[in-house]
Amino acid sequence: MKFQAALLVVKNMERSVKFYKEVLGLRVTMDLGANVTLTGGVALQTQESWCEFISKDLQSISFGGNAAELYFEEDKFDDFLKKLAAIKGIFYVHPVQQYSWGQRV
């Protein structure tokens, strides 16, 4: 068995793809409409199609949990923070902080 991707269910595919392309620099490797695969092992699936796959209604999908993470690193962290500050509608899990080993997140 081989791991393929982390799949994220999204409410708005166009907006989500734009975010991953423009903000995080990922590229689309496959676009099937309701499912888009990006570089780095990230796949996006529309909420409606996901609900069909798992035989659930839209209300059974919850967003905004904090039990998972897509992990990215950025060499020019302060420049990236400035880029994020210019984008409306981004919500942070926490403000920028530095761990005891020196990593800023």
Phi and psi restraints in degrees (range 20) as a CNS / XPLOR table:
assign (resid 1 and name C) (resid 2 and name N)
       (resid 2 and name CA) (resid 2 and name C) 1.0 -131.0 20.0 2
assign (resid 2 and name N) (resid 2 and name CA)
       (resid 2 and name C) (resid 3 and name N) 1.0 127.8 20.0 2
assign (resid 2 and name C) (resid 3 and name N)
       (resid 3 and name CA) (resid 3 and name C) 1.0 -65.4 20.0 2
assign (resid 3 and name N) (resid 3 and name CA)
       (resid 3 and name C) (resid 4 and name N) 1.0 135.6 20.0 2
assign (resid 3 and name C) (resid 4 and name N)
       (resid 4 and name CA) (resid 4 and name C) 1.0 -108.8 20.0 2
assign (resid 4 and name N) (resid 4 and name CA)
       (resid 4 and name C) (resid 5 and name N) 1.0 -47.3 20.0 2
assign (resid 4 and name C) (resid 5 and name N)
       (resid 5 and name CA) (resid 5 and name C) 1.0 -170.4 20.0 2
assign (resid 5 and name N) (resid 5 and name CA)
       (resid 5 and name C) (resid 6 and name N) 1.0 159.6 20.0 2
assign (resid 5 and name C) (resid 6 and name N)
       (resid 6 and name CA) (resid 6 and name C) 1.0 -91.8 20.0 2
assign (resid 6 and name N) (resid 6 and name CA)
       (resid 6 and name C) (resid 7 and name N) 1.0 126.8 20.0 2
assign (resid 6 and name C) (resid 7 and name N)
       (resid 7 and name CA) (resid 7 and name C) 1.0 -103.1 20.0 2
assign (resid 7 and name N) (resid 7 and name CA)
       (resid 7 and name C) (resid 8 and name N) 1.0 128.4 20.0 2
assign (resid 7 and name C) (resid 8 and name N)
       (resid 8 and name CA) (resid 8 and name C) 1.0 -114.0 20.0 2
assign (resid 8 and name N) (resid 8 and name CA)
       (resid 8 and name C) (resid 9 and name N) 1.0 132.4 20.0 2
assign (resid 8 and name C) (resid 9 and name N)
       (resid 9 and name CA) (resid 9 and name C) 1.0 -85.3 20.0 2
assign (resid 9 and name N) (resid 9 and name CA)
       (resid 9 and name C) (resid 10 and name N) 1.0 132.1 20.0 2
assign (resid 9 and name C) (resid 10 and name N)
       (resid 10 and name CA) (resid 10 and name C) 1.0 -127.4 20.0 2
assign (resid 10 and name N) (resid 10 and name CA)
       (resid 10 and name C) (resid 11 and name N) 1.0 148.6 20.0 2
assign (resid 10 and name C) (resid 11 and name N)
       (resid 11 and name CA) (resid 11 and name C) 1.0 -80.1 20.0 2
assign (resid 11 and name N) (resid 11 and name CA)
       (resid 11 and name C) (resid 12 and name N) 1.0 -33.5 20.0 2
assign (resid 11 and name C) (resid 12 and name N)
       (resid 12 and name CA) (resid 12 and name C) 1.0 -132.4 20.0 2
assign (resid 12 and name N) (resid 12 and name CA)
       (resid 12 and name C) (resid 13 and name N) 1.0 102.9 20.0 2
assign (resid 12 and name C) (resid 13 and name N)
       (resid 13 and name CA) (resid 13 and name C) 1.0 -63.5 20.0 2
assign (resid 13 and name N) (resid 13 and name CA)
       (resid 13 and name C) (resid 14 and name N) 1.0 -46.1 20.0 2
assign (resid 13 and name C) (resid 14 and name N)
       (resid 14 and name CA) (resid 14 and name C) 1.0 -59.5 20.0 2
assign (resid 14 and name N) (resid 14 and name CA)
       (resid 14 and name C) (resid 15 and name N) 1.0 -46.9 20.0 2
assign (resid 14 and name C) (resid 15 and name N)
       (resid 15 and name CA) (resid 15 and name C) 1.0 -64.9 20.0 2
assign (resid 15 and name N) (resid 15 and name CA)
       (resid 15 and name C) (resid 16 and name N) 1.0 -40.4 20.0 2
assign (resid 15 and name C) (resid 16 and name N)
       (resid 16 and name CA) (resid 16 and name C) 1.0 -66.3 20.0 2
assign (resid 16 and name N) (resid 16 and name CA)
       (resid 16 and name C) (resid 17 and name N) 1.0 -45.5 20.0 2
assign (resid 16 and name C) (resid 17 and name N)
       (resid 17 and name CA) (resid 17 and name C) 1.0 -61.1 20.0 2
assign (resid 17 and name N) (resid 17 and name CA)
       (resid 17 and name C) (resid 18 and name N) 1.0 -43.9 20.0 2
assign (resid 17 and name C) (resid 18 and name N)
       (resid 18 and name CA) (resid 18 and name C) 1.0 -57.5 20.0 2
assign (resid 18 and name N) (resid 18 and name CA)
       (resid 18 and name C) (resid 19 and name N) 1.0 -44.4 20.0 2
assign (resid 18 and name C) (resid 19 and name N)
       (resid 19 and name CA) (resid 19 and name C) 1.0 -60.5 20.0 2
assign (resid 19 and name N) (resid 19 and name CA)
       (resid 19 and name C) (resid 20 and name N) 1.0 -50.5 20.0 2
assign (resid 19 and name C) (resid 20 and name N)
       (resid 20 and name CA) (resid 20 and name C) 1.0 -67.1 20.0 2
assign (resid 20 and name N) (resid 20 and name CA)
       (resid 20 and name C) (resid 21 and name N) 1.0 -31.1 20.0 2
assign (resid 20 and name C) (resid 21 and name N)
       (resid 21 and name CA) (resid 21 and name C) 1.0 -76.9 20.0 2
assign (resid 21 and name N) (resid 21 and name CA)
       (resid 21 and name C) (resid 22 and name N) 1.0 -54.9 20.0 2
assign (resid 21 and name C) (resid 22 and name N)
       (resid 22 and name CA) (resid 22 and name C) 1.0 -77.6 20.0 2
assign (resid 22 and name N) (resid 22 and name CA)
       (resid 22 and name C) (resid 23 and name N) 1.0 -36.6 20.0 2
assign (resid 22 and name C) (resid 23 and name N)
       (resid 23 and name CA) (resid 23 and name C) 1.0 -90.1 20.0 2
assign (resid 23 and name N) (resid 23 and name CA)
       (resid 23 and name C) (resid 24 and name N) 1.0 -44.5 20.0 2
assign (resid 23 and name C) (resid 24 and name N)
       (resid 24 and name CA) (resid 24 and name C) 1.0 -101.6 20.0 2
assign (resid 24 and name N) (resid 24 and name CA)
       (resid 24 and name C) (resid 25 and name N) 1.0 -6.3 20.0 2
assign (resid 24 and name C) (resid 25 and name N)
       (resid 25 and name CA) (resid 25 and name C) 1.0 76.2 20.0 2
assign (resid 25 and name N) (resid 25 and name CA)
       (resid 25 and name C) (resid 26 and name N) 1.0 18.1 20.0 2
assign (resid 25 and name C) (resid 26 and name N)
       (resid 26 and name CA) (resid 26 and name C) 1.0 -79.8 20.0 2
assign (resid 26 and name N) (resid 26 and name CA)
       (resid 26 and name C) (resid 27 and name N) 1.0 161.8 20.0 2
assign (resid 26 and name C) (resid 27 and name N)
       (resid 27 and name CA) (resid 27 and name C) 1.0 -121.4 20.0 2
assign (resid 27 and name N) (resid 27 and name CA)
       (resid 27 and name C) (resid 28 and name N) 1.0 149.1 20.0 2
assign (resid 27 and name C) (resid 28 and name N)
       (resid 28 and name CA) (resid 28 and name C) 1.0 -76.6 20.0 2
assign (resid 28 and name N) (resid 28 and name CA)
       (resid 28 and name C) (resid 29 and name N) 1.0 128.1 20.0 2
assign (resid 28 and name C) (resid 29 and name N)
       (resid 29 and name CA) (resid 29 and name C) 1.0 -105.6 20.0 2
assign (resid 29 and name N) (resid 29 and name CA)
       (resid 29 and name C) (resid 30 and name N) 1.0 -22.5 20.0 2
assign (resid 29 and name C) (resid 30 and name N)
       (resid 30 and name CA) (resid 30 and name C) 1.0 -155.3 20.0 2
assign (resid 30 and name N) (resid 30 and name CA)
       (resid 30 and name C) (resid 31 and name N) 1.0 133.6 20.0 2
assign (resid 30 and name C) (resid 31 and name N)
       (resid 31 and name CA) (resid 31 and name C) 1.0 -127.6 20.0 2
assign (resid 31 and name N) (resid 31 and name CA)
       (resid 31 and name C) (resid 32 and name N) 1.0 108.6 20.0 2
assign (resid 31 and name C) (resid 32 and name N)
       (resid 32 and name CA) (resid 32 and name C) 1.0 -107.9 20.0 2
assign (resid 32 and name N) (resid 32 and name CA)
       (resid 32 and name C) (resid 33 and name N) 1.0 18.5 20.0 2
assign (resid 32 and name C) (resid 33 and name N)
       (resid 33 and name CA) (resid 33 and name C) 1.0 84.5 20.0 2
assign (resid 33 and name N) (resid 33 and name CA)
       (resid 33 and name C) (resid 34 and name N) 1.0 -80.3 20.0 2
assign (resid 33 and name C) (resid 34 and name N)
       (resid 34 and name CA) (resid 34 and name C) 1.0 -78.5 20.0 2
assign (resid 34 and name N) (resid 34 and name CA)
       (resid 34 and name C) (resid 35 and name N) 1.0 -11.2 20.0 2
assign (resid 34 and name C) (resid 35 and name N)
       (resid 35 and name CA) (resid 35 and name C) 1.0 -137.8 20.0 2
assign (resid 35 and name N) (resid 35 and name CA)
       (resid 35 and name C) (resid 36 and name N) 1.0 128.0 20.0 2
assign (resid 35 and name C) (resid 36 and name N)
       (resid 36 and name CA) (resid 36 and name C) 1.0 -127.4 20.0 2
assign (resid 36 and name N) (resid 36 and name CA)
       (resid 36 and name C) (resid 37 and name N) 1.0 129.5 20.0 2
assign (resid 36 and name C) (resid 37 and name N)
       (resid 37 and name CA) (resid 37 and name C) 1.0 -103.8 20.0 2
assign (resid 37 and name N) (resid 37 and name CA)
       (resid 37 and name C) (resid 38 and name N) 1.0 134.5 20.0 2
assign (resid 37 and name C) (resid 38 and name N)
       (resid 38 and name CA) (resid 38 and name C) 1.0 -115.6 20.0 2
assign (resid 38 and name N) (resid 38 and name CA)
       (resid 38 and name C) (resid 39 and name N) 1.0 162.9 20.0 2
assign (resid 38 and name C) (resid 39 and name N)
       (resid 39 and name CA) (resid 39 and name C) 1.0 -62.1 20.0 2
assign (resid 39 and name N) (resid 39 and name CA)
       (resid 39 and name C) (resid 40 and name N) 1.0 157.0 20.0 2
assign (resid 39 and name C) (resid 40 and name N)
       (resid 40 and name CA) (resid 40 and name C) 1.0 86.0 20.0 2
assign (resid 40 and name N) (resid 40 and name CA)
       (resid 40 and name C) (resid 41 and name N) 1.0 6.2 20.0 2
assign (resid 40 and name C) (resid 41 and name N)
       (resid 41 and name CA) (resid 41 and name C) 1.0 79.8 20.0 2
assign (resid 41 and name N) (resid 41 and name CA)
       (resid 41 and name C) (resid 42 and name N) 1.0 34.6 20.0 2
assign (resid 41 and name C) (resid 42 and name N)
       (resid 42 and name CA) (resid 42 and name C) 1.0 -115.5 20.0 2
assign (resid 42 and name N) (resid 42 and name CA)
       (resid 42 and name C) (resid 43 and name N) 1.0 129.0 20.0 2
assign (resid 42 and name C) (resid 43 and name N)
       (resid 43 and name CA) (resid 43 and name C) 1.0 -123.8 20.0 2
assign (resid 43 and name N) (resid 43 and name CA)
       (resid 43 and name C) (resid 44 and name N) 1.0 140.9 20.0 2
assign (resid 43 and name C) (resid 44 and name N)
       (resid 44 and name CA) (resid 44 and name C) 1.0 -115.3 20.0 2
assign (resid 44 and name N) (resid 44 and name CA)
       (resid 44 and name C) (resid 45 and name N) 1.0 137.5 20.0 2
assign (resid 44 and name C) (resid 45 and name N)
       (resid 45 and name CA) (resid 45 and name C) 1.0 -130.2 20.0 2
assign (resid 45 and name N) (resid 45 and name CA)
       (resid 45 and name C) (resid 46 and name N) 1.0 135.1 20.0 2
assign (resid 45 and name C) (resid 46 and name N)
       (resid 46 and name CA) (resid 46 and name C) 1.0 -66.2 20.0 2
assign (resid 46 and name N) (resid 46 and name CA)
       (resid 46 and name C) (resid 47 and name N) 1.0 147.4 20.0 2
assign (resid 46 and name C) (resid 47 and name N)
       (resid 47 and name CA) (resid 47 and name C) 1.0 -58.2 20.0 2
assign (resid 47 and name N) (resid 47 and name CA)
       (resid 47 and name C) (resid 48 and name N) 1.0 -42.8 20.0 2
assign (resid 47 and name C) (resid 48 and name N)
       (resid 48 and name CA) (resid 48 and name C) 1.0 -62.8 20.0 2
assign (resid 48 and name N) (resid 48 and name CA)
       (resid 48 and name C) (resid 49 and name N) 1.0 -46.0 20.0 2
assign (resid 48 and name C) (resid 49 and name N)
       (resid 49 and name CA) (resid 49 and name C) 1.0 -69.8 20.0 2
assign (resid 49 and name N) (resid 49 and name CA)
       (resid 49 and name C) (resid 50 and name N) 1.0 -34.9 20.0 2
assign (resid 49 and name C) (resid 50 and name N)
       (resid 50 and name CA) (resid 50 and name C) 1.0 -63.2 20.0 2
assign (resid 50 and name N) (resid 50 and name CA)
       (resid 50 and name C) (resid 51 and name N) 1.0 -42.4 20.0 2
assign (resid 50 and name C) (resid 51 and name N)
       (resid 51 and name CA) (resid 51 and name C) 1.0 -61.6 20.0 2
assign (resid 51 and name N) (resid 51 and name CA)
       (resid 51 and name C) (resid 52 and name N) 1.0 -37.9 20.0 2
assign (resid 51 and name C) (resid 52 and name N)
       (resid 52 and name CA) (resid 52 and name C) 1.0 -63.3 20.0 2
assign (resid 52 and name N) (resid 52 and name CA)
       (resid 52 and name C) (resid 53 and name N) 1.0 -44.0 20.0 2
assign (resid 52 and name C) (resid 53 and name N)
       (resid 53 and name CA) (resid 53 and name C) 1.0 -59.4 20.0 2
assign (resid 53 and name N) (resid 53 and name CA)
       (resid 53 and name C) (resid 54 and name N) 1.0 -40.4 20.0 2
assign (resid 53 and name C) (resid 54 and name N)
       (resid 54 and name CA) (resid 54 and name C) 1.0 -101.6 20.0 2
assign (resid 54 and name N) (resid 54 and name CA)
       (resid 54 and name C) (resid 55 and name N) 1.0 8.3 20.0 2
assign (resid 54 and name C) (resid 55 and name N)
       (resid 55 and name CA) (resid 55 and name C) 1.0 55.0 20.0 2
assign (resid 55 and name N) (resid 55 and name CA)
       (resid 55 and name C) (resid 56 and name N) 1.0 50.3 20.0 2
assign (resid 55 and name C) (resid 56 and name N)
       (resid 56 and name CA) (resid 56 and name C) 1.0 -129.1 20.0 2
assign (resid 56 and name N) (resid 56 and name CA)
       (resid 56 and name C) (resid 57 and name N) 1.0 162.7 20.0 2
assign (resid 56 and name C) (resid 57 and name N)
       (resid 57 and name CA) (resid 57 and name C) 1.0 -90.5 20.0 2
assign (resid 57 and name N) (resid 57 and name CA)
       (resid 57 and name C) (resid 58 and name N) 1.0 167.2 20.0 2
assign (resid 57 and name C) (resid 58 and name N)
       (resid 58 and name CA) (resid 58 and name C) 1.0 -57.9 20.0 2
assign (resid 58 and name N) (resid 58 and name CA)
       (resid 58 and name C) (resid 59 and name N) 1.0 -34.1 20.0 2
assign (resid 58 and name C) (resid 59 and name N)
       (resid 59 and name CA) (resid 59 and name C) 1.0 -70.0 20.0 2
assign (resid 59 and name N) (resid 59 and name CA)
       (resid 59 and name C) (resid 60 and name N) 1.0 -15.5 20.0 2
assign (resid 59 and name C) (resid 60 and name N)
       (resid 60 and name CA) (resid 60 and name C) 1.0 -81.8 20.0 2
assign (resid 60 and name N) (resid 60 and name CA)
       (resid 60 and name C) (resid 61 and name N) 1.0 -7.6 20.0 2
assign (resid 60 and name C) (resid 61 and name N)
       (resid 61 and name CA) (resid 61 and name C) 1.0 -95.6 20.0 2
assign (resid 61 and name N) (resid 61 and name CA)
       (resid 61 and name C) (resid 62 and name N) 1.0 125.5 20.0 2
assign (resid 61 and name C) (resid 62 and name N)
       (resid 62 and name CA) (resid 62 and name C) 1.0 -110.8 20.0 2
assign (resid 62 and name N) (resid 62 and name CA)
       (resid 62 and name C) (resid 63 and name N) 1.0 143.5 20.0 2
assign (resid 62 and name C) (resid 63 and name N)
       (resid 63 and name CA) (resid 63 and name C) 1.0 -116.2 20.0 2
assign (resid 63 and name N) (resid 63 and name CA)
       (resid 63 and name C) (resid 64 and name N) 1.0 157.4 20.0 2
assign (resid 63 and name C) (resid 64 and name N)
       (resid 64 and name CA) (resid 64 and name C) 1.0 90.0 20.0 2
assign (resid 64 and name N) (resid 64 and name CA)
       (resid 64 and name C) (resid 65 and name N) 1.0 13.9 20.0 2
assign (resid 64 and name C) (resid 65 and name N)
       (resid 65 and name CA) (resid 65 and name C) 1.0 -69.6 20.0 2
assign (resid 65 and name N) (resid 65 and name CA)
       (resid 65 and name C) (resid 66 and name N) 1.0 166.3 20.0 2
assign (resid 65 and name C) (resid 66 and name N)
       (resid 66 and name CA) (resid 66 and name C) 1.0 -126.2 20.0 2
assign (resid 66 and name N) (resid 66 and name CA)
       (resid 66 and name C) (resid 67 and name N) 1.0 38.4 20.0 2
assign (resid 66 and name C) (resid 67 and name N)
       (resid 67 and name CA) (resid 67 and name C) 1.0 -105.7 20.0 2
assign (resid 67 and name N) (resid 67 and name CA)
       (resid 67 and name C) (resid 68 and name N) 1.0 9.3 20.0 2
assign (resid 67 and name C) (resid 68 and name N)
       (resid 68 and name CA) (resid 68 and name C) 1.0 -152.0 20.0 2
assign (resid 68 and name N) (resid 68 and name CA)
       (resid 68 and name C) (resid 69 and name N) 1.0 167.8 20.0 2
assign (resid 68 and name C) (resid 69 and name N)
       (resid 69 and name CA) (resid 69 and name C) 1.0 -153.8 20.0 2
assign (resid 69 and name N) (resid 69 and name CA)
       (resid 69 and name C) (resid 70 and name N) 1.0 140.4 20.0 2
assign (resid 69 and name C) (resid 70 and name N)
       (resid 70 and name CA) (resid 70 and name C) 1.0 -98.4 20.0 2
assign (resid 70 and name N) (resid 70 and name CA)
       (resid 70 and name C) (resid 71 and name N) 1.0 123.9 20.0 2
assign (resid 70 and name C) (resid 71 and name N)
       (resid 71 and name CA) (resid 71 and name C) 1.0 -102.0 20.0 2
assign (resid 71 and name N) (resid 71 and name CA)
       (resid 71 and name C) (resid 72 and name N) 1.0 120.2 20.0 2
assign (resid 71 and name C) (resid 72 and name N)
       (resid 72 and name CA) (resid 72 and name C) 1.0 -124.7 20.0 2
assign (resid 72 and name N) (resid 72 and name CA)
       (resid 72 and name C) (resid 73 and name N) 1.0 154.0 20.0 2
assign (resid 72 and name C) (resid 73 and name N)
       (resid 73 and name CA) (resid 73 and name C) 1.0 -123.4 20.0 2
assign (resid 73 and name N) (resid 73 and name CA)
       (resid 73 and name C) (resid 74 and name N) 1.0 149.5 20.0 2
assign (resid 73 and name C) (resid 74 and name N)
       (resid 74 and name CA) (resid 74 and name C) 1.0 -136.9 20.0 2
assign (resid 74 and name N) (resid 74 and name CA)
       (resid 74 and name C) (resid 75 and name N) 1.0 122.4 20.0 2
assign (resid 74 and name C) (resid 75 and name N)
       (resid 75 and name CA) (resid 75 and name C) 1.0 -66.9 20.0 2
assign (resid 75 and name N) (resid 75 and name CA)
       (resid 75 and name C) (resid 76 and name N) 1.0 -37.2 20.0 2
assign (resid 75 and name C) (resid 76 and name N)
       (resid 76 and name CA) (resid 76 and name C) 1.0 -102.8 20.0 2
assign (resid 76 and name N) (resid 76 and name CA)
       (resid 76 and name C) (resid 77 and name N) 1.0 67.6 20.0 2
assign (resid 76 and name C) (resid 77 and name N)
       (resid 77 and name CA) (resid 77 and name C) 1.0 -59.5 20.0 2
assign (resid 77 and name N) (resid 77 and name CA)
       (resid 77 and name C) (resid 78 and name N) 1.0 -45.3 20.0 2
assign (resid 77 and name C) (resid 78 and name N)
       (resid 78 and name CA) (resid 78 and name C) 1.0 -64.9 20.0 2
assign (resid 78 and name N) (resid 78 and name CA)
       (resid 78 and name C) (resid 79 and name N) 1.0 -37.8 20.0 2
assign (resid 78 and name C) (resid 79 and name N)
       (resid 79 and name CA) (resid 79 and name C) 1.0 -64.7 20.0 2
assign (resid 79 and name N) (resid 79 and name CA)
       (resid 79 and name C) (resid 80 and name N) 1.0 -38.7 20.0 2
assign (resid 79 and name C) (resid 80 and name N)
       (resid 80 and name CA) (resid 80 and name C) 1.0 -65.4 20.0 2
assign (resid 80 and name N) (resid 80 and name CA)
       (resid 80 and name C) (resid 81 and name N) 1.0 -39.4 20.0 2
assign (resid 80 and name C) (resid 81 and name N)
       (resid 81 and name CA) (resid 81 and name C) 1.0 -61.4 20.0 2
assign (resid 81 and name N) (resid 81 and name CA)
       (resid 81 and name C) (resid 82 and name N) 1.0 -39.1 20.0 2
assign (resid 81 and name C) (resid 82 and name N)
       (resid 82 and name CA) (resid 82 and name C) 1.0 -63.8 20.0 2
assign (resid 82 and name N) (resid 82 and name CA)
       (resid 82 and name C) (resid 83 and name N) 1.0 -40.3 20.0 2
assign (resid 82 and name C) (resid 83 and name N)
       (resid 83 and name CA) (resid 83 and name C) 1.0 -61.6 20.0 2
assign (resid 83 and name N) (resid 83 and name CA)
       (resid 83 and name C) (resid 84 and name N) 1.0 -44.8 20.0 2
assign (resid 83 and name C) (resid 84 and name N)
       (resid 84 and name CA) (resid 84 and name C) 1.0 -63.7 20.0 2
assign (resid 84 and name N) (resid 84 and name CA)
       (resid 84 and name C) (resid 85 and name N) 1.0 -37.9 20.0 2
assign (resid 84 and name C) (resid 85 and name N)
       (resid 85 and name CA) (resid 85 and name C) 1.0 -62.4 20.0 2
assign (resid 85 and name N) (resid 85 and name CA)
       (resid 85 and name C) (resid 86 and name N) 1.0 -26.1 20.0 2
assign (resid 85 and name C) (resid 86 and name N)
       (resid 86 and name CA) (resid 86 and name C) 1.0 -83.8 20.0 2
assign (resid 86 and name N) (resid 86 and name CA)
       (resid 86 and name C) (resid 87 and name N) 1.0 -5.1 20.0 2
assign (resid 86 and name C) (resid 87 and name N)
       (resid 87 and name CA) (resid 87 and name C) 1.0 -103.5 20.0 2
assign (resid 87 and name N) (resid 87 and name CA)
       (resid 87 and name C) (resid 88 and name N) 1.0 126.5 20.0 2
assign (resid 87 and name C) (resid 88 and name N)
       (resid 88 and name CA) (resid 88 and name C) 1.0 -81.4 20.0 2
assign (resid 88 and name N) (resid 88 and name CA)
       (resid 88 and name C) (resid 89 and name N) 1.0 147.2 20.0 2
assign (resid 88 and name C) (resid 89 and name N)
       (resid 89 and name CA) (resid 89 and name C) 1.0 89.2 20.0 2
assign (resid 89 and name N) (resid 89 and name CA)
       (resid 89 and name C) (resid 90 and name N) 1.0 8.8 20.0 2
assign (resid 89 and name C) (resid 90 and name N)
       (resid 90 and name CA) (resid 90 and name C) 1.0 -91.0 20.0 2
assign (resid 90 and name N) (resid 90 and name CA)
       (resid 90 and name C) (resid 91 and name N) 1.0 130.0 20.0 2
assign (resid 90 and name C) (resid 91 and name N)
       (resid 91 and name CA) (resid 91 and name C) 1.0 -112.4 20.0 2
assign (resid 91 and name N) (resid 91 and name CA)
       (resid 91 and name C) (resid 92 and name N) 1.0 134.2 20.0 2
assign (resid 91 and name C) (resid 92 and name N)
       (resid 92 and name CA) (resid 92 and name C) 1.0 -98.7 20.0 2
assign (resid 92 and name N) (resid 92 and name CA)
       (resid 92 and name C) (resid 93 and name N) 1.0 144.7 20.0 2
assign (resid 92 and name C) (resid 93 and name N)
       (resid 93 and name CA) (resid 93 and name C) 1.0 -70.2 20.0 2
assign (resid 93 and name N) (resid 93 and name CA)
       (resid 93 and name C) (resid 94 and name N) 1.0 -38.2 20.0 2
assign (resid 93 and name C) (resid 94 and name N)
       (resid 94 and name CA) (resid 94 and name C) 1.0 -158.6 20.0 2
assign (resid 94 and name N) (resid 94 and name CA)
       (resid 94 and name C) (resid 95 and name N) 1.0 161.6 20.0 2
assign (resid 94 and name C) (resid 95 and name N)
       (resid 95 and name CA) (resid 95 and name C) 1.0 -68.0 20.0 2
assign (resid 95 and name N) (resid 95 and name CA)
       (resid 95 and name C) (resid 96 and name N) 1.0 168.1 20.0 2
assign (resid 95 and name C) (resid 96 and name N)
       (resid 96 and name CA) (resid 96 and name C) 1.0 -58.4 20.0 2
assign (resid 96 and name N) (resid 96 and name CA)
       (resid 96 and name C) (resid 97 and name N) 1.0 135.0 20.0 2
assign (resid 96 and name C) (resid 97 and name N)
       (resid 97 and name CA) (resid 97 and name C) 1.0 -141.5 20.0 2
assign (resid 97 and name N) (resid 97 and name CA)
       (resid 97 and name C) (resid 98 and name N) 1.0 162.5 20.0 2
assign (resid 97 and name C) (resid 98 and name N)
       (resid 98 and name CA) (resid 98 and name C) 1.0 -121.1 20.0 2
assign (resid 98 and name N) (resid 98 and name CA)
       (resid 98 and name C) (resid 99 and name N) 1.0 129.2 20.0 2
assign (resid 98 and name C) (resid 99 and name N)
       (resid 99 and name CA) (resid 99 and name C) 1.0 -79.5 20.0 2
assign (resid 99 and name N) (resid 99 and name CA)
       (resid 99 and name C) (resid 100 and name N) 1.0 164.3 20.0 2
assign (resid 99 and name C) (resid 100 and name N)
       (resid 100 and name CA) (resid 100 and name C) 1.0 -59.9 20.0 2
assign (resid 100 and name N) (resid 100 and name CA)
       (resid 100 and name C) (resid 101 and name N) 1.0 -24.8 20.0 2
assign (resid 100 and name C) (resid 101 and name N)
       (resid 101 and name CA) (resid 101 and name C) 1.0 -88.7 20.0 2
assign (resid 101 and name N) (resid 101 and name CA)
       (resid 101 and name C) (resid 102 and name N) 1.0 2.2 20.0 2
assign (resid 101 and name C) (resid 102 and name N)
       (resid 102 and name CA) (resid 102 and name C) 1.0 102.4 20.0 2
assign (resid 102 and name N) (resid 102 and name CA)
       (resid 102 and name C) (resid 103 and name N) 1.0 -10.4 20.0 2
assign (resid 102 and name C) (resid 103 and name N)
       (resid 103 and name CA) (resid 103 and name C) 1.0 -73.3 20.0 2
assign (resid 103 and name N) (resid 103 and name CA)
       (resid 103 and name C) (resid 104 and name N) 1.0 130.8 20.0 2
assign (resid 103 and name C) (resid 104 and name N)
       (resid 104 and name CA) (resid 104 and name C) 1.0 -97.7 20.0 2
assign (resid 104 and name N) (resid 104 and name CA)
       (resid 104 and name C) (resid 105 and name N) 1.0 136.3 20.0 2
